Amino acid sequence: MSETSEWLIYRGAGEPHEGIEQLPPPPPWRDFAGRSGPDPDEDGGDGGGPHTDGSATRRLGGHRHIAELHRPGAEELEMINAALYLRRPLLVTGSPGAGKSTLAHSVAHELRLGRVLRWPIVSRSTLLDGLYHYDAIARLQDVQIAAHGFAAGTTGGDAADNVGSYIRLGPLGTALLPSDRPRVLLIDELDKSDIDLPNDLLNVLEEGEFGIPELERIADRLPDGEAEVLTDDGTKVTVKGGRVQCAVFPFVVLTSNGERDFPAPLMRRCIHLELGRPDHQRLATFVRAHLGDEAARSGDDLIAHFLERSRSELLATDQLLNAIYLTDAAAPAGRDRLADLLIQRLDRPR
């Protein structure tokens, strides 16, 4: 086998083998092991918020402690703090991989605000998806099971009245729960939404509250008008009168790759931050945070080449991370060719 192919795990030979055991640990941003465990770095052990699910480490990097000399630019800091002071959503625009989503995790990490509530937007997303989900089918099934049990002489359940058991708050709904500290909500890639969603968000983001009709209709039949529902964190909370009303407005980050314009009423309610193309120092810090000092030094030429190409091509910084990580595992002879295969422009059909 040639030197350039020694790193290959799948070889296309058609013979089963145990090569999968030779895979090195995954890149930090694709490491999902132990993601349900608490990250003491995230809330500092002081009750600052619900435990992280590991997404902060994937976003910010496992070596972020050695990349702390880098600071955001003055305008970036001012706009973030303006959104915090004014309790307004922060609309972050920029090219893919510019660090828009990472910004939400960075704020949550530094201010010890717990796990970032993430709402990834697709073309079918509706406001209700972000607020809550009511599982009417599961409730109907439980009512039928209880009815059969009653007919058979056994004690039935209380599915007819225990509606809260079939409601789970979405990321936006969870962010609006009353709390002492603001939660961080990331509404990711809003520009991919249906044309109506930005307008549908206006009232909820302005008023900081919403109703759950399934609970409002039966509030007078509930003990003290209260019902327990599940949150996006997987915990149970009490909702009174069928309404969720925030006590502290969450830190909301809406991201956009610039694929569409947003209506003026939404823009008026947001603080707008445009993230420009990162320079060499910022890219090196980005690599250092995820892969360490040695990777940043050995990949310096790839960083420079990436910057040069990005002047005329649309590239994403995660492509650079992929290239530096994988070329470190591949044979040196195939390094440049492999990097070019991984860093392909995003603004031209292939």
C-alpha positions in Angstrom: 0.0 0.0 0.0 1.3 3.4 -0.9 2.2 6.0 1.7 -0.7 8.3 0.7 -3.3 5.5 1.3 -2.1 4.2 4.7 -4.6 6.4 6.5 -7.6 4.9 4.6 -10.0 2.9 6.8 -12.4 1.8 4.1 -10.4 0.5 1.1 -13.0 -0.7 -1.3 -11.4 -4.2 -1.4 -14.7 -6.0 -0.6 -13.1 -8.0 2.2 -14.6 -7.5 5.7 -12.0 -6.4 8.3 -11.7 -4.7 11.7 -10.3 -1.4 10.3 -13.0 0.6 12.1 -11.0 0.0 15.3 -8.2 2.1 13.9 -10.3 5.3 13.6 -8.7 8.1 15.8 -11.0 10.1 18.1 -13.5 12.2 16.3 -13.0 15.9 15.6 -14.1 17.8 18.7 -16.9 19.4 16.8 -18.3 16.0 15.9 -17.8 14.3 19.3 -21.2 13.3 20.7 -19.9 11.0 23.4 -21.1 11.9 26.9 -23.1 14.9 25.6 -25.8 14.4 28.3 -23.4 14.9 31.2 -23.0 18.2 33.0 -20.3 20.6 32.0 -19.0 22.3 35.2 -17.5 25.0 33.0 -20.9 25.9 31.7 -22.7 27.1 34.8 -19.8 27.3 37.1 -21.6 25.2 39.7 -23.5 28.2 40.9 -26.9 27.4 39.5 -26.5 29.7 36.6 -28.7 27.6 34.3 -29.5 24.1 33.2 -26.6 21.9 32.4 -25.2 21.9 28.8 -25.7 19.0 26.5 -22.2 19.1 25.1 -23.1 21.5 22.2 -21.1 24.3 23.8 -17.9 22.3 23.6 -18.6 21.3 20.0 -19.3 25.0 19.1 -16.6 26.7 21.2 -13.9 24.1 21.1 -12.4 21.7 23.6 -9.2 23.9 23.8 -11.1 27.2 24.2 -9.2 27.9 27.4 -6.0 28.4 25.4 -7.7 30.7 22.9 -8.9 33.2 25.4 -6.5 35.9 24.2 -8.8 36.5 21.2 -11.6 39.0 21.8 -14.5 39.9 19.5 -14.2 43.2 17.7 -15.5 46.4 19.3 -18.6 46.6 17.1 -19.4 43.0 17.8 -19.2 43.5 21.5 -21.2 46.7 21.4 -24.1 45.1 19.5 -24.2 42.0 21.7 -24.3 44.2 24.8 -26.9 46.5 23.2 -29.1 43.4 22.8 -28.5 42.4 26.4 -29.3 45.9 27.8 -32.3 46.6 25.6 -33.7 43.0 25.9 -34.0 42.9 22.2 -33.3 39.9 19.8 -29.9 40.0 18.1 -30.1 39.4 14.4 -26.7 38.1 13.2 -26.0 37.9 9.5 -22.9 36.8 7.6 -21.5 34.1 5.3 -21.7 30.4 6.3 -19.1 29.5 9.0 -18.6 33.1 10.1 -19.4 32.2 13.7 -23.0 33.3 13.9 -24.3 30.3 15.8 -21.1 30.1 17.9 -21.9 33.6 19.2 -24.9 32.4 21.2 -22.8 29.6 22.8 -20.1 32.1 23.7 -22.5 34.4 25.5 -24.1 31.5 27.3 -20.7 30.2 28.4 -19.2 33.5 29.6 -22.4 34.6 31.4 -23.1 31.2 32.8 -26.6 31.0 31.4 -26.7 27.3 30.9 -27.6 25.2 27.8 -28.4 27.1 24.7 -31.9 26.4 23.5 -31.6 25.8 19.8 -34.4 26.1 17.2 -33.0 25.1 13.8 -35.3 26.5 11.1 -36.4 24.7 8.0 -38.9 25.6 5.3 -41.7 23.8 7.1 -41.1 25.5 10.5 -44.0 27.3 12.1 -44.3 29.5 15.2 -46.1 26.6 17.0 -43.0 24.4 16.5 -41.0 26.8 18.6 -43.6 27.4 21.3 -45.0 23.9 22.1 -46.2 20.5 20.8 -49.4 18.9 21.9 -49.6 15.2 21.3 -53.3 14.8 20.7 -53.0 11.2 19.3 -51.2 9.9 22.5 -53.9 11.5 24.7 -56.6 9.9 22.6 -55.0 6.5 22.9 -54.7 6.9 26.6 -58.3 7.9 26.9 -59.4 4.9 25.0 -57.2 2.6 27.1 -58.7 4.1 30.2 -62.2 3.6 28.9 -61.5 0.0 28.2 -60.1 -0.5 31.6 -63.1 1.1 33.2 -65.4 -1.2 31.2 -63.4 -4.1 32.4 -63.8 -3.0 36.0 -60.2 -1.7 36.5 -59.3 1.8 37.6 -58.7 4.1 34.6 -56.3 6.9 34.2 -57.0 10.6 34.2 -55.9 11.3 30.6 -59.0 13.3 30.0 -58.0 16.0 32.5 -54.2 15.6 32.7 -53.6 17.5 29.4 -50.3 18.8 30.6 -48.8 15.4 30.3 -49.2 15.6 26.5 -47.6 19.0 26.1 -43.9 19.7 25.6 -42.6 23.3 25.3 -40.4 24.0 22.3 -37.1 26.0 22.5 -38.9 29.4 22.2 -41.6 28.3 24.7 -39.0 27.1 27.2 -37.0 30.4 26.8 -40.0 32.4 27.8 -40.6 30.5 31.1 -40.3 32.7 34.2 -36.7 32.6 35.6 -34.2 34.7 37.5 -31.7 34.8 34.6 -32.3 35.0 30.9 -32.0 31.8 28.9 -30.1 31.9 25.6 -32.2 31.0 22.5 -30.6 30.4 19.1 -33.1 30.6 16.2 -30.8 29.3 13.6 -31.0 30.1 9.9 -34.2 32.1 10.0 -33.7 32.9 6.3 -34.7 29.3 5.4 -38.1 29.7 6.9 -41.5 30.0 5.2 -42.3 33.6 4.3 -44.8 34.0 7.2 -42.6 32.9 10.1 -40.7 36.2 10.6 -44.0 38.1 10.9 -45.5 35.4 13.1 -42.6 35.9 15.6 -43.3 39.6 16.1 -46.0 39.4 18.8 -44.3 36.7 20.9 -40.9 38.5 20.8 -42.6 41.8 21.6 -44.8 40.7 24.4 -42.7 37.8 25.9 -45.7 35.6 26.4 -48.0 33.2 24.7 -51.0 31.0 25.5 -51.6 27.3 25.3 -55.2 26.9 24.2 -55.4 23.3 25.3 -54.7 24.4 28.8 -56.6 27.7 28.8 -59.8 25.9 27.9 -59.7 23.7 31.0 -57.8 26.1 33.4 -60.9 26.4 35.6 -61.0 22.6 36.1 -57.3 22.3 37.0 -56.1 22.5 40.7 -55.3 26.2 41.2 -55.4 26.5 37.4 -52.0 24.8 37.2 -50.7 22.0 34.9 -47.3 20.4 34.6 -45.7 20.3 31.2 -42.4 19.1 29.8 -39.8 21.6 28.7 -37.2 21.5 25.9 -34.7 20.7 28.7 -36.6 17.5 29.5 -37.8 18.8 33.0 -41.3 19.4 34.2 -42.6 22.9 35.0 -45.9 24.3 36.2 -47.9 26.5 33.8 -50.7 28.6 35.5 -53.8 29.6 33.7 -52.6 28.1 30.4 -50.2 31.0 29.8 -46.4 31.2 29.7 -45.1 34.7 30.6 -41.4 35.5 30.9 -40.1 37.4 33.9 -36.7 38.1 32.2 -36.6 38.4 28.4 -34.3 35.7 27.0 -31.2 36.5 25.0 -32.4 35.7 21.5 -30.0 35.2 18.6 -31.5 34.9 15.2 -29.0 34.0 12.5 -29.2 34.4 8.7 -26.9 33.6 5.8 -28.5 36.4 3.8 -30.6 34.2 1.5 -33.6 36.6 1.9 -34.6 40.0 3.3 -36.7 40.2 6.4 -39.8 42.5 6.9 -39.2 45.9 8.4 -41.3 45.2 11.5 -38.9 42.4 12.5 -35.8 44.5 11.7 -37.2 47.3 13.9 -37.4 44.9 16.8 -33.9 43.5 16.5 -30.4 44.7 17.0 -28.5 43.9 13.8 -25.0 42.6 13.7 -23.2 41.8 10.5 -20.2 39.5 10.9 -17.5 40.1 8.3 -14.9 37.8 6.9 -12.5 36.6 9.6 -8.9 37.6 9.3 -5.8 35.4 9.8 -5.6 35.9 13.6 -9.3 35.1 14.1 -9.1 31.9 12.0 -5.9 30.8 13.8 -7.7 31.3 17.1 -10.7 29.4 15.8 -8.4 26.4 14.9 -6.5 26.7 18.2 -9.7 26.5 20.2 -10.8 23.3 18.5 -7.6 21.5 17.7 -4.9 23.1 19.9 -1.7 25.1 19.4 0.2 22.5 17.4 -2.6 22.1 14.8 -2.8 25.9 14.5 1.0 26.1 13.8 1.1 23.2 11.4 -2.0 24.4 9.5 -0.9 28.0 9.2 -0.2 27.6 5.4 -3.7 26.1 5.0 -5.2 29.1 6.9 -3.3 31.5 4.6 -4.4 29.7 1.5 -8.0 29.6 2.8 -8.0 33.4 3.3 -6.6 34.0 -0.2 -9.3 31.9 -1.8 -12.0 33.4 0.3 -11.4 36.8 -1.3 -13.1 35.6 -4.4 -14.9 32.4 -3.4 -17.6 31.6 -0.8 -16.0 29.3 1.8 -16.9 28.2 5.3 -14.6 28.1 8.3 -15.7 24.6 9.2 -14.3 23.5 5.9 -10.9 24.8 7.1 -11.3 22.9 10.4 -12.1 19.7 8.5 -9.1 20.1 6.2 -6.6 20.8 9.0 -7.9 17.9 11.1 -7.9 15.3 8.3 -4.7 16.3 6.7 -3.0 15.8 10.0 -4.1 12.2 9.8 -3.4 11.7 6.1 0.0 11.1 4.6 2.0 14.3 4.0 2.4 13.6 0.3 -1.4 13.9 -0.2 -1.9 16.8 2.1 -2.5 19.7 -0.3 -4.6 17.7 -2.7 -6.8 16.4 0.2 -7.2 19.9 1.6 -8.4 21.2 -1.8 -10.9 18.4 -2.0 -12.4 19.3 1.3 -12.4 23.1 0.8 -14.6 23.6 -2.2 -16.4 26.8 -3.0 -20.0 27.0 -1.9 -21.2 29.6 -4.4 -20.8 27.5 -7.6 -22.9 24.5 -8.7 -20.7 21.4 -9.1 
